[in-house]
């Protein structure tokens, strides 16, 4: 599976949150369609079938991206110190 970039993943999560909130506040056919589209996009992006799985996978990916950044910063510090 090709992993999404952190930027793309955060954008998909933000869009999902926005349309989910809008649909919860004022449900319409349009908001339902937007929520379905955002949910589908997020699920495809992280390779899952349900929104609960997608959110869990997105959280795990964001933690991984953070850990990778931290490891890269440590490596950079070691390189600069040498």
C-alpha positions, 0 to 999 in steps of 0.5 A: 500500500502506498502511504499518503503524505502527512499533509494529504492525510491531515487535509483528508482528516480536516475535511472529514471533520468539517463535513461530519460536523456540518452534517451533524449540525444540519443534516441534508442530502448534500451534507450526507453526500459530502460526508460519504465522499469524505469518509470514502476518501479517508478509508481509501487513503489508509486502506480500511473499510470503516470510518472507525478503522480509518481514524485509528489507522490515521492516528497510527500513521500520524504517530509514525510520521512524528516518530520519523521526524524525531528520529531524523532530528536526532540523526541530524544532531548526531551528524552535526556533532561529529 
